[in-house]
């Protein structure tokens, strides 16, 4: 019964994020959840995705002010590498925050501006999709393996007793996606409050270092004027080079 209640709470929270995240085509319903986990190794089939080693700092210059972000490639190398790669491409420049839920999240990174868009690699003309990526903790609280393609609820892990290394505290930076765990692309969200019901269900890959007051002021239609890697980052390994 406890597991049913916990799962119900998770589903109630994630319903907000699922409402307007990227789908493969405009207006298409989210894909059904995939219960089969993918390989817990970011090599092989994922070698074509950018991967970041270490941490980077990214400056988002928005129409409401500056937000300084820490992007964590140690605990979320693919999600962090994807974000840094898109920042270096100038992909986020002039994109609007298309979704704001008071006391919950602000969401941006959609080139279509309606919650259905994502990044299409100009070199391959293919959409880029990321596997769900969450580093779990061990039973004694130490960082454990990075899990790919599986939510905690589907894998039987309890985020209260074994929380992810990166959690949904206020100011968390995470990848938005549809119901398909492996559908994240370019859309991201920043939490306006602690939203721990999302832990283990969405890929947190960083946090706000400075400018949470700016995050709190963001409204639908406010823009990212420019995004710049301030420190770290280097050249994310994998993926095609920015044009």
C-alpha positions in Angstrom: 0.0 0.0 0.0 2.9 2.4 0.8 4.4 1.8 -2.6 1.0 2.5 -4.3 0.7 5.8 -2.4 4.3 6.8 -3.2 3.8 6.0 -6.9 0.5 8.0 -6.9 2.3 11.0 -5.5 5.1 10.7 -8.1 2.6 10.5 -10.9 0.7 13.5 -9.6 3.9 15.5 -9.7 5.2 14.4 -13.0 1.9 15.1 -14.7 2.8 18.8 -14.8 6.1 18.2 -16.6 4.6 15.7 -19.0 1.9 18.2 -20.1 4.0 20.1 -22.6 7.3 18.4 -23.2 8.9 17.3 -26.5 7.2 14.8 -28.7 8.4 13.4 -32.0 5.8 15.5 -33.9 3.7 18.5 -33.0 0.5 17.5 -31.3 1.4 13.9 -30.9 0.5 12.3 -27.6 3.4 11.3 -25.3 4.7 7.8 -25.9 3.8 5.1 -23.4 6.3 4.5 -20.6 9.0 1.9 -21.5 9.4 -0.6 -18.7 12.5 -2.3 -20.1 15.7 -0.6 -18.9 18.5 0.1 -21.3 22.2 -0.7 -20.8 23.7 1.1 -17.8 26.8 2.2 -19.8 27.0 5.5 -21.8 29.2 3.9 -24.5 28.4 1.9 -27.6 25.0 3.1 -28.8 25.5 6.4 -26.9 28.9 7.2 -28.3 27.3 9.6 -30.8 25.9 11.8 -28.0 28.0 14.6 -26.4 29.4 13.7 -23.0 30.8 16.1 -20.5 33.6 15.2 -18.0 33.7 17.3 -14.9 31.6 20.4 -14.3 30.9 23.6 -16.3 29.4 26.9 -15.6 26.9 28.4 -18.0 25.6 32.0 -18.0 22.0 32.5 -19.2 21.3 36.1 -20.1 17.6 36.4 -20.0 15.2 39.3 -20.6 14.7 39.4 -16.8 18.4 39.2 -15.9 21.3 36.7 -15.6 21.1 33.2 -14.3 24.4 31.4 -13.5 24.1 27.6 -13.8 26.4 24.7 -12.7 26.3 21.8 -15.1 27.4 18.5 -13.6 29.1 16.1 -16.0 30.4 14.0 -13.1 26.9 12.7 -12.2 25.0 13.3 -15.5 27.6 13.2 -18.3 25.2 12.9 -21.3 22.6 15.4 -20.0 25.3 17.9 -19.1 27.2 17.2 -22.4 24.1 17.7 -24.4 23.3 21.0 -22.7 26.8 22.4 -23.1 26.9 21.3 -26.7 23.7 23.2 -27.4 24.9 26.2 -25.6 28.0 26.3 -27.7 26.0 25.9 -30.9 24.0 29.0 -29.9 20.8 26.9 -30.0 19.2 28.5 -26.9 19.8 32.1 -28.0 16.5 34.0 -28.4 14.4 31.0 -27.4 11.5 31.8 -25.1 10.4 30.2 -21.8 7.2 28.6 -23.1 5.9 27.3 -19.8 5.8 28.5 -16.2 4.0 26.8 -13.4 3.9 29.0 -10.2 5.7 27.4 -7.3 6.8 24.5 -9.5 9.0 25.1 -12.6 10.0 27.3 -15.5 10.6 25.5 -18.8 12.5 26.5 -21.9 14.6 25.2 -24.7 11.9 24.5 -27.3 12.7 26.0 -30.8 9.0 25.7 -31.7 7.9 27.5 -28.5 4.9 25.2 -27.9 6.4 22.4 -25.9 6.7 19.9 -28.8 10.1 20.8 -30.3 13.6 19.6 -29.8 17.1 19.7 -31.3 17.6 18.3 -34.8 21.3 17.7 -35.6 22.1 19.7 -38.8 24.8 17.2 -39.7 22.6 14.2 -39.7 19.2 15.8 -40.0 18.0 13.5 -37.2 16.4 14.5 -33.9 18.6 14.0 -30.9 17.1 12.1 -28.0 18.8 11.3 -24.7 18.3 8.3 -22.4 17.0 9.1 -19.0 20.1 9.4 -16.9 20.1 9.3 -13.1 23.0 8.5 -10.7 21.7 6.5 -7.8 23.1 6.3 -4.3 24.1 3.1 -2.6 22.6 1.8 0.6 25.1 3.7 2.7 24.5 7.0 0.8 27.6 6.9 -1.4 27.3 7.7 -5.2 26.5 4.5 -7.1 26.1 3.6 -10.7 24.4 5.8 -13.4 21.1 4.3 -14.5 20.1 4.7 -18.0 16.6 4.5 -19.5 14.8 3.5 -16.2 12.8 5.5 -13.7 13.1 4.7 -10.0 9.4 3.8 -9.8 9.7 1.2 -12.6 12.9 -0.2 -11.3 11.6 -0.6 -7.7 14.0 1.9 -6.1 12.7 4.2 -3.3 14.0 7.7 -3.7 13.4 8.4 -0.1 15.7 5.7 1.3 18.1 5.8 -1.7 17.8 9.2 -3.3 19.6 10.1 -6.5 22.8 12.0 -6.1 21.3 15.0 -7.9 17.9 15.8 -6.4 15.1 18.3 -7.1 15.9 21.0 -4.6 14.9 24.6 -5.3 16.9 25.7 -8.3 17.6 22.3 -9.8 18.3 22.2 -13.5 16.8 19.1 -15.2 15.8 17.7 -18.6 12.1 17.8 -19.6 10.7 14.9 -21.5 7.5 13.1 -22.5 6.3 9.9 -20.9 9.0 8.0 -22.8 12.0 8.0 -20.4 14.4 8.3 -23.4 12.7 11.3 -25.1 14.7 14.3 -23.7 16.2 16.5 -26.3 16.7 20.2 -25.8 14.0 21.3 -23.3 15.0 21.9 -19.7 13.3 23.1 -16.6 14.5 24.9 -13.4 12.6 24.3 -10.2 11.0 27.2 -8.3 10.7 25.2 -5.1 11.8 21.8 -3.8 10.0 19.2 -5.9 11.3 15.9 -4.5 8.4 14.0 -5.9 10.2 14.2 -9.2 13.4 12.5 -7.8 14.2 9.4 -9.7 11.8 10.2 -12.5 13.6 13.0 -14.3 17.3 13.7 -15.0 18.7 16.5 -12.9 22.0 17.6 -14.3 22.8 20.9 -12.6 21.7 23.7 -10.4 21.4 27.5 -10.1 24.5 29.0 -8.6 23.4 32.6 -8.9 20.2 34.4 -10.0 17.4 32.3 -8.4 15.6 35.6 -7.9 15.7 36.0 -11.7 14.3 32.5 -12.1 11.5 33.5 -9.8 10.6 36.5 -12.1 10.5 34.5 -15.4 7.1 34.6 -17.1 5.9 32.8 -20.2 7.4 34.6 -23.2 10.5 35.9 -21.5 13.6 35.0 -23.6 17.1 33.6 -23.2 18.9 36.4 -25.0 22.2 34.4 -25.0 23.7 31.4 -23.3 27.5 31.2 -22.8 29.8 28.6 -21.2 31.8 30.7 -18.7 34.1 28.0 -17.4 34.7 24.3 -17.8 33.0 22.5 -20.6 35.9 22.0 -22.9 34.6 20.2 -26.0 32.0 17.6 -25.1 33.1 14.2 -26.4 30.9 12.5 -29.0 28.2 13.9 -31.2 28.8 16.0 -34.4 30.7 19.2 -34.2 28.7 22.5 -34.1 28.4 24.1 -37.5 
